[in-house]
Amino acid sequence: MIPLRVLHVMGDDRGLADDAPRALIGWLARNGHAAALAVPATGSAPSIPGTEVITYGAGLVASLFGARSDAAKRMADWTPDIIHVHDVDALQAALDFARRVGLPVVVSVTGREDAHATRLLRDPRVAWVLIPTESHRAHYLGKVGLGRDRVSFLPPGIDVTAAGTIPYRTADGCTIVGFTGPCDHTSGIQGLVAALKQVEATHQVRGLYRPSSPADATRFIELVADLLPDRAIPLTDVGPSSSAEFTARIDVFADTGTDDHVSVPMLEAMACARPVLALAVGGMPELVRDGQTALLVPPNLPEALAAALIQLTDPERRRMLGEAGRVLAAERYDLALVGQAMVELYRVAIGGTRNSSAKAEGSTAYRRISDTRISRTV
């Protein structure tokens, strides 16, 4: 089939810290498709073999994509077939460019976006809005009002093969609980640290935090200092920025966020056979299997969080949950599966079909390919 030329647009370093777009771009390049990456000039572009990087002005001002913009000219000269936006903060600028060159846009969302972003998602240039769970699909169809022929279920893709090469931590009797993301009011980090402190009275536990940015690291250190002012031996530590190094140093991955955004690091941890501890909110019950690959606890119940942590200090319990998590990641989130569905969705968008049956078939690409793949292994 004819190779595609996909221009991927990031908004800031939050997107670059997310390994799912990087993994997808690399997969496309390895499978014969051309990929270019547009990133802010103030950001740090990831190194992806075979991918051209185009920097644009900071601030995401739409006029930066005007006819006299060097960045816009480089993008146009690269002659993409389609634009894939991985950060809704960059959507306005990407839409302005798409209108000038007559290209369709695909947008990946990881949660429930604000009113401004959802307004932009209704733009006629947006061919697909890719949502990670059925819970999010119901939100975007019902409350946002997007048409069914513009919304497709497609979770983030994880390099399961690479995850299998990350070693387990050397057993030393202590359980290391890893967590990542922004350190803000939606992260639940304060409650997790409090639960770790409670469990530590009877079990050996420690926390390892992988911040999203240097500012998050600073906020976390200040938070811990406030929660544990007279602590002699650290209960938590700030971990490496590399996801592989981070995962190699943990026994359990915790996601205590309440903002209903999908945590790609959590899916990566599952692929590495690390059990998951999370809150039973939003689409989380769809992403994991409570009691089989993860332990889900209700929000705002610190006692339940502490009790789940105690369960996960048992190495055998962690092993069973982790191995089942790796199987689930291979079935649902494998990069080859997600990449194949993504290419099919790109082609439908580029074709601009108004045939309802063709659009419907495209919207079910992931489930169709996934079901076929599972049936072949049974």
C-alpha positions as CSV (number, residue, x, y, z in Angstrom):
1,M,0.0,0.0,0.0
2,I,1.0,3.6,-0.5
3,P,3.1,4.9,2.4
4,L,1.7,7.8,4.4
5,R,3.3,11.1,5.4
6,V,2.1,12.1,8.8
7,L,2.9,15.4,10.5
8,H,2.7,14.9,14.3
9,V,2.2,18.1,16.4
10,M,3.1,18.4,20.1
11,G,2.2,21.3,22.3
12,D,4.9,21.4,25.0
13,D,7.1,19.2,27.1
14,R,4.2,17.4,28.7
15,G,3.5,15.7,25.4
16,L,7.2,14.9,24.9
17,A,7.4,13.3,28.3
18,D,4.6,10.9,27.2
19,D,6.2,7.9,25.5
20,A,3.0,6.9,23.6
21,P,3.3,9.5,20.7
22,R,7.1,8.8,20.5
23,A,6.4,5.0,20.3
24,L,3.7,5.5,17.6
25,I,5.9,7.8,15.5
26,G,8.8,5.3,15.7
27,W,6.5,2.4,14.7
28,L,5.2,4.3,11.6
29,A,8.8,5.1,10.5
30,R,9.8,1.5,10.9
31,N,6.8,0.3,8.9
32,G,7.6,2.5,5.8
33,H,5.6,5.6,6.6
34,A,7.2,9.0,6.8
35,A,6.8,11.0,10.0
36,A,7.7,14.6,10.9
37,L,7.4,16.0,14.4
38,A,6.4,19.7,15.0
39,V,7.5,20.8,18.5
40,P,7.7,24.2,20.2
41,A,11.1,25.9,19.8
42,T,11.2,26.1,23.6
43,G,10.8,22.3,24.0
44,S,13.2,19.4,23.7
45,A,12.4,17.2,20.8
46,P,12.7,13.4,21.3
47,S,15.2,11.5,19.2
48,I,13.3,9.3,16.8
49,P,15.2,7.7,14.0
50,G,14.0,8.6,10.5
51,T,11.9,11.5,11.8
52,E,12.3,15.1,10.8
53,V,11.9,17.7,13.5
54,I,10.3,21.1,12.8
55,T,10.3,23.7,15.5
56,Y,7.7,26.4,15.7
57,G,7.4,29.6,17.8
58,A,6.5,29.3,21.5
59,G,3.2,30.2,22.9
60,L,1.0,28.3,20.4
61,V,-0.2,31.6,18.8
62,A,-2.2,30.8,15.7
63,S,-0.5,33.5,13.6
64,L,2.8,31.6,14.0
65,F,1.5,29.2,11.4
66,G,0.8,32.0,8.9
67,A,2.0,32.2,5.3
68,R,5.2,34.0,6.3
69,S,6.2,31.7,9.1
70,D,9.3,29.7,8.4
71,A,7.9,26.8,10.4
72,A,4.7,26.7,8.3
73,K,6.7,26.8,5.1
74,R,8.8,23.9,6.2
75,M,5.7,21.9,7.1
76,A,4.1,22.7,3.8
77,D,7.3,21.8,1.9
78,W,7.4,18.5,3.7
79,T,4.0,17.7,2.0
80,P,2.2,15.8,4.7
81,D,-1.0,13.8,4.0
82,I,-2.5,14.3,7.4
83,I,-1.9,16.1,10.7
84,H,-2.0,14.2,14.0
85,V,-2.2,16.4,17.1
86,H,-1.1,14.7,20.3
87,D,-1.7,17.7,22.7
88,V,-4.9,19.6,22.6
89,D,-2.9,22.7,23.6
90,A,-1.5,22.7,20.1
91,L,-4.9,22.1,18.3
92,Q,-5.7,25.7,17.5
93,A,-2.4,26.3,15.8
94,A,-2.6,23.0,14.0
95,L,-6.1,23.7,12.7
96,D,-5.0,27.1,11.3
97,F,-2.2,25.4,9.4
98,A,-4.5,22.6,8.2
99,R,-7.0,25.1,6.8
100,R,-4.3,26.8,4.7
101,V,-3.0,23.6,3.2
102,G,-6.3,21.7,3.0
103,L,-5.4,18.7,5.3
104,P,-7.5,16.6,7.7
105,V,-6.6,16.5,11.3
106,V,-6.6,13.6,13.8
107,V,-6.6,14.4,17.5
108,S,-5.6,12.1,20.3
109,V,-7.2,12.9,23.7
110,T,-6.3,11.3,27.0
111,G,-9.2,12.5,29.1
112,R,-12.0,15.0,29.4
113,E,-10.7,18.3,28.0
114,D,-11.9,21.8,28.9
115,A,-14.6,23.8,27.1
116,H,-12.2,25.6,24.8
117,A,-10.6,22.3,23.6
118,T,-13.9,20.6,23.1
119,R,-15.1,23.6,21.0
120,L,-12.1,23.1,18.8
121,L,-12.8,19.4,18.4
122,R,-16.0,20.3,16.6
123,D,-14.0,22.0,13.8
124,P,-14.9,20.4,10.4
125,R,-11.1,19.8,9.8
126,V,-11.1,17.3,12.6
127,A,-11.7,13.9,11.0
128,W,-11.2,11.8,14.0
129,V,-11.1,12.3,17.8
130,L,-9.3,9.3,19.3
131,I,-10.5,8.4,22.8
132,P,-8.9,5.9,25.1
133,T,-11.9,4.3,26.9
134,E,-15.6,3.7,26.3
135,S,-16.2,6.0,29.3
136,H,-14.5,8.8,27.4
137,R,-16.4,7.9,24.3
138,A,-19.7,8.3,26.1
139,H,-18.6,11.7,27.4
140,Y,-17.6,13.1,23.9
141,L,-20.7,11.7,22.2
142,G,-23.1,12.8,24.9
143,K,-21.9,15.9,26.8
144,V,-19.6,17.3,24.1
145,G,-22.0,16.4,21.2
146,L,-19.5,15.0,18.7
147,G,-20.9,12.9,15.9
148,R,-20.4,9.1,16.1
149,D,-18.7,9.1,12.8
150,R,-15.9,11.4,14.1
151,V,-15.1,9.5,17.4
152,S,-13.0,6.3,17.4
153,F,-11.9,4.2,20.4
154,L,-8.1,3.8,20.3
155,P,-6.0,3.4,23.4
156,P,-2.3,4.4,23.6
157,G,0.1,2.0,22.1
158,I,2.9,0.5,24.2
159,D,6.1,-1.2,23.0
160,V,5.4,-4.5,24.8
161,T,8.5,-6.1,23.4
162,A,10.8,-3.4,24.7
163,A,9.0,-3.5,28.1
164,G,9.9,-7.2,28.4
165,T,13.6,-6.3,28.5
166,I,13.3,-4.1,31.6
167,P,14.6,-6.2,34.6
168,Y,12.9,-6.6,37.9
169,R,14.3,-4.9,40.9
170,T,16.6,-6.9,43.1
171,A,14.5,-8.1,46.1
172,D,15.6,-6.6,49.4
173,G,12.4,-6.9,51.5
174,C,11.2,-3.4,50.8
175,T,8.3,-2.6,48.4
176,I,9.0,0.4,46.1
177,V,5.9,2.2,45.0
178,G,6.4,4.3,41.9
179,F,4.2,7.2,40.7
180,T,4.5,9.9,38.1
181,G,2.8,12.9,36.5
182,P,2.2,16.4,37.6
183,C,2.3,17.3,41.3
184,D,-1.0,19.2,41.6
185,H,-4.4,19.0,43.3
186,T,-5.6,16.3,40.8
187,S,-2.7,13.9,41.3
188,G,-3.6,12.5,44.7
189,I,0.1,12.4,45.6
190,Q,-0.5,13.9,49.0
191,G,-2.9,11.1,49.9
192,L,-0.5,8.5,48.6
193,V,2.4,9.8,50.6
194,A,0.1,9.8,53.7
195,A,-0.9,6.2,53.0
196,L,2.8,5.2,52.6
197,K,3.5,6.8,56.0
198,Q,0.7,4.8,57.6
199,V,1.7,1.5,56.0
200,E,5.4,2.0,56.9
201,A,4.5,1.5,60.6
202,T,4.2,-2.2,59.9
203,H,5.8,-2.9,56.5
204,Q,8.9,-1.8,54.6
205,V,7.7,0.5,51.9
206,R,9.1,3.5,50.0
207,G,7.9,5.8,47.3
208,L,9.6,6.8,44.0
209,Y,8.3,9.8,42.1
210,R,9.0,10.5,38.5
211,P,8.1,14.2,37.9
212,S,6.7,15.5,34.7
213,S,8.9,18.6,34.9
214,P,11.5,20.3,37.1
215,A,8.7,22.4,38.6
216,D,6.8,19.3,39.6
217,A,9.9,17.9,41.3
218,T,10.2,21.1,43.3
219,R,6.6,21.1,44.3
220,F,6.9,17.4,45.4
221,I,9.9,18.1,47.6
222,E,8.1,21.0,49.2
223,L,4.9,18.8,49.7
224,V,6.9,16.0,51.4
225,A,8.7,18.5,53.6
226,D,5.3,19.8,54.8
227,L,3.9,16.3,55.3
228,L,7.0,14.8,57.0
229,P,8.7,17.8,58.5
230,D,11.0,15.9,61.0
231,R,11.7,12.8,58.9
232,A,15.2,11.5,59.4
233,I,15.1,8.7,56.8
234,P,13.4,9.6,53.5
235,L,10.1,7.9,52.8
236,T,10.1,9.0,49.2
237,D,12.6,9.9,46.5
238,V,12.6,11.7,43.2
239,G,13.4,9.2,40.4
240,P,15.0,9.4,37.0
241,S,13.3,11.0,33.9
242,S,13.8,7.8,31.8
243,S,10.7,5.6,32.0
244,A,12.9,2.5,31.6
245,E,15.1,3.4,34.5
246,F,12.1,4.4,36.6
247,T,10.3,1.1,36.0
248,A,13.4,-0.9,36.8
249,R,13.5,0.6,40.2
250,I,9.9,0.0,41.3
251,D,7.8,-3.0,42.4
252,V,4.3,-1.4,42.1
253,F,2.9,1.5,40.0
254,A,0.4,3.8,41.7
255,D,-2.0,6.1,39.9
256,T,-4.0,8.1,42.4
257,G,-5.0,10.9,40.0
258,T,-8.6,12.1,39.9
259,D,-8.6,14.0,36.6
260,D,-9.7,11.0,34.5
261,H,-6.8,11.2,32.1
262,V,-5.2,8.0,30.9
263,S,-1.8,7.4,32.4
264,V,0.5,6.0,29.7
265,P,3.3,5.3,32.3
266,M,0.7,3.0,34.0
267,L,0.2,1.0,30.8
268,E,3.9,0.8,30.4
269,A,4.3,-0.5,33.9
270,M,1.7,-3.2,33.2
271,A,3.7,-4.2,30.1
272,C,6.7,-4.6,32.4
273,A,4.7,-6.9,34.7
274,R,4.4,-4.3,37.5
275,P,1.0,-4.5,39.3
276,V,-1.1,-1.3,39.4
277,L,-2.7,0.5,42.4
278,A,-5.3,3.1,41.2
279,L,-8.5,4.8,42.1
280,A,-11.7,3.5,40.6
281,V,-12.6,6.6,38.8
282,G,-13.5,7.5,35.2
283,G,-12.2,5.1,32.6
284,M,-9.8,3.3,35.0
285,P,-11.9,0.2,35.5
286,E,-11.8,-0.3,31.7
287,L,-8.0,0.0,31.5
288,V,-7.2,-2.6,34.1
289,R,-8.9,-5.6,35.7
290,D,-9.6,-5.1,39.4
291,G,-8.2,-8.0,41.4
292,Q,-6.5,-9.5,38.4
293,T,-4.0,-7.0,37.0
294,A,-4.6,-4.2,39.5
295,L,-6.1,-3.2,42.8
296,L,-8.7,-0.4,42.5
297,V,-9.8,1.6,45.5
298,P,-12.5,4.2,45.9
299,P,-11.4,7.8,46.0
300,N,-11.2,9.8,49.2
301,L,-10.8,6.6,51.3
302,P,-7.2,6.7,52.7
303,E,-7.8,3.5,54.7
304,A,-8.6,1.6,51.5
305,L,-5.5,2.9,49.9
306,A,-3.4,1.8,52.8
307,A,-5.0,-1.6,52.9
308,A,-4.3,-2.1,49.2
309,L,-0.7,-1.0,49.7
310,I,-0.3,-3.7,52.4
311,Q,-1.6,-6.3,50.0
312,L,1.0,-5.3,47.5
313,T,3.9,-5.8,50.0
314,D,3.3,-9.6,49.4
315,P,5.8,-10.6,46.6
316,E,3.6,-13.4,45.4
317,R,0.5,-11.2,45.1
318,R,2.6,-8.7,43.1
319,R,3.9,-11.4,40.8
320,M,0.4,-12.7,40.0
321,L,-1.1,-9.3,39.3
322,G,2.0,-8.2,37.4
323,E,2.1,-11.3,35.1
324,A,-1.6,-10.9,34.3
325,G,-1.1,-7.2,33.6
326,R,1.6,-8.0,31.1
327,V,-0.8,-10.4,29.2
328,L,-3.5,-7.7,29.2
329,A,-1.0,-5.1,27.9
330,A,0.0,-7.4,25.1
331,E,-3.7,-8.1,24.2
332,R,-5.0,-4.5,24.3
333,Y,-2.1,-2.0,24.1
334,D,0.6,-3.6,21.9
335,L,2.1,-1.0,19.6
336,A,1.7,-3.2,16.5
337,L,-2.1,-3.5,17.2
338,V,-2.6,0.2,17.8
339,G,-0.3,1.2,14.9
340,Q,-2.2,-1.0,12.4
341,A,-5.6,0.5,13.5
342,M,-4.1,4.0,13.4
343,V,-3.0,3.6,9.8
344,E,-6.5,2.5,8.8
345,L,-8.0,5.6,10.5
346,Y,-5.5,7.8,8.8
347,R,-6.5,6.4,5.4
348,V,-10.2,6.9,6.1
349,A,-9.5,10.5,7.1
350,I,-7.4,11.2,4.1
351,G,-10.0,9.7,1.8
352,G,-12.5,12.1,3.2
353,T,-15.3,9.6,2.6
354,R,-18.8,10.6,3.4
355,N,-20.1,7.1,3.1
356,S,-21.6,6.3,6.5
357,S,-20.8,2.6,6.4
358,A,-17.1,3.3,5.5
359,K,-16.8,5.7,8.4
360,A,-18.5,3.2,10.7
361,E,-16.0,0.5,9.7
362,G,-13.1,2.9,10.3
363,S,-14.4,3.9,13.7
364,T,-14.3,0.2,14.8
365,A,-10.8,-0.5,13.3
366,Y,-9.1,-1.1,16.7
367,R,-11.7,-3.5,18.0
368,R,-12.0,-5.4,14.8
369,I,-8.2,-5.8,14.5
370,S,-7.9,-6.6,18.2
371,D,-10.6,-9.3,18.1
372,T,-9.1,-10.9,15.0
373,R,-5.7,-11.0,16.6
374,I,-7.0,-12.6,19.9
375,S,-9.0,-15.2,18.0
376,R,-5.9,-16.3,16.2
377,T,-4.1,-17.0,19.5
378,V,-6.9,-18.9,21.1
